[in-house]
């Protein structure tokens, strides 16, 4: 993931040397607490050798303004701001790349290997790193027990395709379940590892366009709240992001579609029946 920091104006450009030293110092402070991130993957990426080899910290100079990337983002441009190429096979667990732009802005690319961490672990680490960088005095909390609770296995996954008649089509809805609150005993939110489980729903879409049991299966009794907030900077279409609301136990959906598809989506009667328009 890449984090963009804009400079207010030319006079308030970030001091490259100070930023560089500050990032290195804060990462060094975290290394003792997040010690697996300084190691290397071995044995078909199933084990982390905690050899304290260190975290690659790359610095680059980008010959353009930050707005040239953020105003019209493309996967190819953004991937150049990361320490590793997308889906590149490396033995490094954590990598950081700090990109300094001509305008004074900064983009910080952070990669953590999915072999040892899920998305929540990633964001908990970044959150903790940000707190340390700000000088937050709160204690750093970590929990590295995933190798005991969920021992690694070299699993081969195979997919099968079912031959169906022409009268119906199969549509797949997939999402990820967080296992931390479902473990016994319950694990803390900051438990580091791959504590997730892929879930699937298979509603049947008939030729005439009826989709039976889709929202009943996905919703499963949970109230869904729609928050009409369009993120213009998100240029990728046909993307749906779901996350927990801050209160009320609901689900907040960020839906980004083409204009034509969005018109149809906003007027879908079955969808509207399961969505609250408040908030």
N, C-alpha and C positions, 0 to 999 in steps of 0.2 A: 504494500500500500504506500501511496505517496501523500505527504502532508505539505501543503503550500502555505508559505508565510510571505505576505506582501510587505514591502517597505512603504511607509506613508508617503514619502517623497524623496527626492534626491538627497536632501540634507539629513534624512533619517535612515540612510542605508545601514544595514547590519554590518558590524565590524567583522570581517571574515576571520581574522585571527582569534578574536574573542569568542565568536560562535564555535569555531573549530575546537578550541581548548575546552570550552564549556561542555560540548557534546562528549568529547573524549573523557573528561573528568566524571561526568554523570554516568556514562557507561561503565567506567571503571568501578564506581561506587556500587553499581548493581551486580557486577560480576560475581561477587562473593555470595550474593543471595540467589541469583539465577545461574548457578554454576554450570548446569548442563548446557546452557547456551554458548558457553565458551569452548565446548568440546567438539568432537567430530563424530559423524555417523560411521559405523562399521557393521560388518556381518549383514550385508544386504540391507543396510539402513534400519536394522531392527534394534540396534543397541547404540547408545551414545557413550563414547569413550571420553570421560570427563578428564581430559588431559590438560585443560587450561591453555589450549593452543591460542585462544583469543578470538575476538570478533573482528572480521574484516570491516574497516571503516574507510570508505572511499570518498574522496573529495573531487569534484569536477567544477569547471567553469563553463557556463552555458552562454553562448554568444547570441542571446536574444532577450527580450523582455519576458517576464513571468506570464503576463497576460496573453502572450502569443500561444502559450501552451494551455492555459486555463479557459480561454475564450472559445477555443475550438479543439478540445482534446481528442486525441486519437490513440488507440492502444499502442501503436508503434512508437509514438513520441513519449508517452508516459512510461513505457517499458525501459526506455533509455535512461530514466531517472532512478531505476532500481539497481541494487548491487548485483543481481543475477538476472539472466534472461528468463522469460516466462517458461515454466516447466523444464528449466535446465537442471540436469542431474548433478548435484554437488554434495559433498560430504559435510559442508558447513551448516551449522544449525541456525545461526543468526547472522545477518549481514545488514550493514547500514551504508547508505550513500547520501552524502550531503552535496547538493547542487546549488551553486551560487550563480545567479543571473546578473546580466549587465545592469538591470534596473535597481539592483540591491535586494531583490527578493530571493527567497530560499525555498527549495523543495527538498524534503527529507524522505528518501525511500527506505522502507524497512521491510525485510523479508525474514520470516521464521519458517523453518521446515515443517510441512504438514505431517511429516513422519512422527513428530513428537508433540505437536500442539494443534489444537483446534482454534476456531476463530475467537472464542471467548478467552482462551489462554493468551492469544496474541494481543487482544485489546487490553486485557488486564496488565500485561507487561508494558505496553505503551503508556497506559494510564499511570502506572507506577513510575516509569521512566520520566514522564512529564512532571510528576510531583517532585521527584528528586531534582530535576533540572531547575524547578522553581524554588528549591530550598525548603520544600514542605517537611516539617519535622515529624510527621506521622510515621510510625514504624512500618517497615516493609514486611508484608505477610506473603509467605510462599507455602506451597504444598506440593511436594513431589513424591507421590505414591502410586502413580498410574501404572508403573511397571509391576507393582505388586498386586494391585486390584484388578488390572486388565493386562495380563502378561502378553507381550508381543508374539504374534504368530505369522508365519509366512503363508498367507492365505491366497489361493487362486480363485478369483471370482469369474464365473461364466454367466453369460446372458443367453436366454433362449427366446425364440420368436415363435409365437403361436399363429398358425394359419387360420384366418377367420373368413367367414363368408362375406359377401359384398353388402349385406344388409346393415352392418354396423362397423364402427371404428372404435379403437381403444385409445383413450387419452390418458396420459400419465401426469399426475400431480405429485411432485416430490418435495420433501422438506426435511429439515434436520431437527432431531429432538435432543435437548440438553439433558444428559444423564445425571448431572450433579445433584439436583433436588430429588432424583428418583432412586438414588443409591441408599443402602442401609448399612451404616448410618449415613445421613445426608452429608454430602461433601460441601465445603465452602465454595463460594463463587470464584475464589482465586485459585482453586485447585488446578494445577498445571498438567496438561496432557490432552489426549484425544478422548474426552468424555462426551461423545455424541453417538447418535444412532440414526442412520438414514431411514426415513419413513416414506411410504408410497400409498397413494390412493388411486384406484383404477375405476373411475366412473365410465359408463358406457355412453358414447355419443352416437345416436342413431342418425340415419341419413337425413331425416327431416329436421335435424338440428336440436333435438331434445337431449339434454345432458342430465341423466337421472342420478340423484344422490350425491352430486358433487359437493355442494355446500354443507349438506348434512354430514358427510364424512370428514371434510376438512375442518368444519366449524366445531363439531363434536361438543356442542353446548357452550362454546366460548363466544362471548359477545365481541363482534368486530366493529370497530369505530373507524370511520373514514375521515381523514384529515386532508382537506383540499389545499394542498400546498405544492405547487408545481416547481420543480427544481430545474430551471432553465439551463443550468450549466451541465446537466446530465444529458449527453448527446447520444447515448446508446439506447436504442429502442427495444421494445418487447422485453423489458426487464421489470420484475416485480420483487420488491424487498419487503419482508414481513418482520416486525419486531414487537416486543412487549411494550405496552403503554406504561407510563410512569405510575399510573394508578388504575384502579377499577378492574384489573385483570383482563384487559382487552388486548386486541392486536391492532397495531398501526400498520397500514399498508401504503407503500410508496410505489405507484404504478406509473411506468413510463412507456407509452405506446406511440405509434404513429398517429397523426391527427385523425385519419380515417377510422382507425381501430378504436381510438379513445372515444369518439362520438358514439359508436356502437356500445362500447363498454359502459359508459355513463348512463345509458338508457336501457341496460339489460334488467328486466323486471326481476328475474331470479336473484341476481346479484344485489340489487337495491333492497330486496326483502330481508337480506341478512346484514345490512350495513346501517350504522347510525351516522347521520349527517351532522351531528352536533360536534362542536370542537373545532 
